[in-house]
Amino acid sequence: PQTANTFVGLTPTADACVLEGYPNVNLGSTSDMWAGYDDFLDPPGRTARSYIAFPLPAIPAGQQVITASLRIYHVSTWDLPDSLDHIAAYAVNGAWTETGITWNSAPAWGPAYGGADVGFEIGSWYELDVTELVRDWVAGRRPNYGIVLRGEEASGPDASWRGFSTKEGDNPPQLVVAYGPPATATPTPSRTHTPTSSATPTATLTSTPTPTPTATFTASPTVTPSATPSAMSTSTPTATPSPTPSPTPA
């Protein structure tokens, strides 16, 4: 059984959006960051990704990470109404800074972790499961370079993105980590089989006081013991943007 866990909420030390169409522009001071594909800006931003860095959670000795969730607040959309975009969290493979990162300098990413289907309407929190990533950070199996958000990076009629609040916005990202002692395994009792003896045939010799003795053999039977044993629609209405962020070079 698992005992009560302790929760800690962490805010970013850095976050920034990078746009393929603006390869040398730093967007580390904007109030929102995008994930997906942009053809709204002029010229288009094309592929959009967002990088977020958090401090390493302090886990006391003898405790372990039970769960870890990346919480992001949806503030802007470029898409058709009633649509969904899948947003996923990936490990970042290299160092970066909020004021220095651009599309051209952004580090690559590693494995994917949790994801969420984000709708058209803005104003909601979404949670992405990054438990295994945070466990790797704490155990030293992976350097803590942060998380990158990626959407559905499709151009043409499927182009769309979702925007999320940065630490400069009203609802910064959060990393919520629960930790506690390791779960204690309850031993499973093993089944004990007690063998049942089979009856042993017995012989009884009976004699009678007659000139010709008669022997009678009676055998009892042998007893054998029994065992008891979350489809997207494709339509062609004109895309309807919600609040329109535009990247501003830092």
BELCORCOR-V190392 format. One record per run of one state. SS is the DSSP state (2 for helix, 1 for strand, 0 for the rest). FROM is the first residue (numbers start at 0). LEN is the number of residues. If there is no record, write none. Layout:
ss:SS from:FROM len:LEN
ss:SS from:FROM len:LEN
This chain:
ss:0 from:0 len:5
ss:1 from:5 len:14
ss:2 from:19 len:3
ss:0 from:22 len:4
ss:1 from:26 len:1
ss:0 from:27 len:4
ss:1 from:31 len:7
ss:0 from:38 len:7
ss:1 from:45 len:9
ss:0 from:54 len:8
ss:1 from:62 len:16
ss:0 from:78 len:6
ss:1 from:84 len:8
ss:0 from:92 len:16
ss:1 from:108 len:10
ss:0 from:118 len:6
ss:1 from:124 len:5
ss:0 from:129 len:1
ss:2 from:130 len:9
ss:0 from:139 len:7
ss:1 from:146 len:4
ss:0 from:150 len:5
ss:2 from:155 len:3
ss:0 from:158 len:2
ss:1 from:160 len:5
ss:0 from:165 len:8
ss:1 from:173 len:8
ss:0 from:181 len:69
